[in-house]
Amino acid sequence: MGEDAPESGNEHYFTERPTSASRPRELRFLYRGEVLAFEADAGVFASHGLDPGTALLIEHLSLAPEEYVLDLGCGWGAIGVACAKAAPKGRVFLTDLNRRAVRLARRNVVRNHLPNAQVRPGDGFGSVEAERFSLIATNPPYHLGREWMLKLLEAVPEHLAPEGRLLLVGKGSQGIRFYQEWLAQHWDPGVEVLGRRSGYRVLEARPKRDARQA
């Protein structure tokens, strides 16, 4: 998810079955003193390297060892892999509509030796409908528009466990300040800005208790 240029013609990385010619690339970044290794490819978000918004979100991850996490719109799996490393006694689900992203994320889970992580194909929460998470982390496709984004945010509470939280990253040009204000109005008003850099913000928000559905 997030913001990235289309890889080929009018194709976007949120296409279910990308037709871009495959151009695999090896990527690495340091997390908690360990080098994590990844494969990325054309037709998938941030195919050339870790994008600054995702990097900022990962930098501000704070997880207990037993967290139950969803990386929503995982791309090639950077956030989900980092979460699985940080929560070795927990469970991490990575989901994406893009089938090429799903294949990459599965390979990257295996290559980083993460038996506590599972990748599922699907749009939104469809493939994890029965799950309730202590953390949902996402760098969503803001260019799908405000209406799409608000529907996503409205759906989040029913997929969070009691005391669960959302970690959302975006930048000013994507409307992150608008979504911060919306969360403060419709969720708990204590939305926290965990980090800022290069126009990006990482927000941590918790729904009001009555916003959750059993």
N, C-alpha and C positions, 0 to 999 in steps of 0.2 A: 504494500500500500504506500501511501505517501505521495510525493510529487516527483515525477520524472518524465522526461520526454518520451513520446512513442518511439518504439524501436524501429518500426518499418511502416511507411505509408501512414494509414489511419489507424493502425493497430496500436492498442494500448496494453500496458502490462496487466490490466484487469480483464483482458480477453480470456475466456475460459480455455481456449486451445490456440495459443499463439502460432502464427505461421512464419514468423521471422526465422531466418536461417540461424541455426545454432552457432553460437560463438562462445564456447565455454571459457571461463576465466577462473583461476585460482586466487582466493583472497584469504588474508589472515588479519586478525587483530588481537591485541592483548587484553585479557579480561581477568581481573583478580590474580594477576601474576602468571597466568597460563595463556599460551598462544592457542587460539581457536582457529581451525582451518575450515575453509568453505569452498564450494564450487558455486559460481554464479553463471548466468547465461543471458543472451539476448532474449527480449520478450518478457523479461521479469524486472520488477522494480529494482533500481539501484544496481544494474548489472555490471557497472564499472567499479563498484566499491561501496563501502559503508557510507550512506548518506548522512549529512550532519544532524538531521533531526533524530534519526534512529540512534546515532552515536550518543547524542545528548540524553536520550531516554535511557539507554543502557547504562550510561554513566551514573544515572540517578536511581537505578534499581536498588531497592532495599527489601530483601526477602528473608523470611524465616526458612529454615531447612526443610520444613514440611508443607510449604505453600502449594496451593492448587491453582494453576495458572493457565490462562488462555492468551496466546499470541494471535490476535485477530488480524488476518490479512498478513500472513507471515513472510511472503516473498521467499527468498532463499533461506530464511530461518535465523537471522542474526539475533533477534530479540528472544525467540523461544529457546535457542541454544544457550544463550547467556542465562536465562531464567532457570533452565534445567541444571546448569552448572551451579547456580547459586542456591538451588533448593533440591539437593540430592535425595532427600527423604520424601519429597513431594511428588507431584504429577504435573506435567506440562503438556498441553495440547496446542498444536500449531495448525491453523486452518487458512486456506486460500482458495479462491475460485479458480485461479490460474493453474492448470494441470502441470505445466512445466515447472512452476514454482513449487508445487507439491512434490514432484519428483526430486527436485534439488534439495528441498528441505529434508526429505527422508534420507537422502544420501548424507547430508550434513549432520543429521542426528546420529547416524551410524558412525561416521568418521570421527566424531567427537565423543564416542563411547557413552551414549546417554540412554540407558534403558528406561529411564523415568520420563521420556518424552515420546509423544505419538503425534503423527501428522495425519490430518484428515482433509480430503477435498470438500469444498462447499462454499457457498456464498453466505455471508453473515454468520448467524448462529445455527444454521440448519443442521450441520453435522455434529453439533454438541448440544442439541436441544435439551437433553436430560441432565446436563452437568450444571453445577453451581460452583463458581470460582471465588477464591479469595482475592485474586487479582486478574483483571483484564487489561492487557497492555496493547496499544495500537498506535500506528502512524498511518491514519486512514487516507483514502483518495479524496482529498478535499475538492478536487475539480469536478467531482460528480454533482456538486452543488449543495447549497444550504439545506434544501428540503431533504435530500438523501442523508446528509449528516445528522439532522435533527431526528430523523426516524431511527438512525443507528443509536444515537444517545438515548432516545426514549426506550429502546429495547434492552439496553444494558442492564438496568436494575433487576429484571427478572432472571438474569443469568449470574447474579452475584450472590454469594453466601452472606449470611448476617455479618456485618462489619467488613464486607468485601469492598474493594476499591477499584477505581479506574485510573490508569495511567495513560494520558493522552499527550501527544506531541504535535506541534504545528508551528507555523510562523505567521507573522503579521499579515502578509499578503494572502494567506490562506484563511484568514478570519479567526485566528486563535483567540484574540481578545473577545470577539463576539461569543465564542463558545465558552470561554471562561465565565463571562457574565451570565450566559444561559444556564450553565451548571450551578452557579451561585444562586440563581433565582429558583430553579426547579429542583435542585438537589440540596444537600446541606450547604449553607452559605459559606462554610469555611473551606473553599477551594484553595489549595496551596500551590504556589508556583515553586516547584522543586529546583528548577534551573533555567537559566536564560543564556543564549549565546547566538550571535549572528542573526538576530531576529526571531529565533526559535524560542518557544517556551515548552517546558514539561509541566503538565498540570496533574495533580492528584486530587481526585474528587470521590466523595461517598454519597450515595443516594440517601434521602430521608427514609426512615424505616417504612413509612406508609407507601413509598414508591416501589417497594419490592413486592413481587407477587410470589405466593407460595408455590 
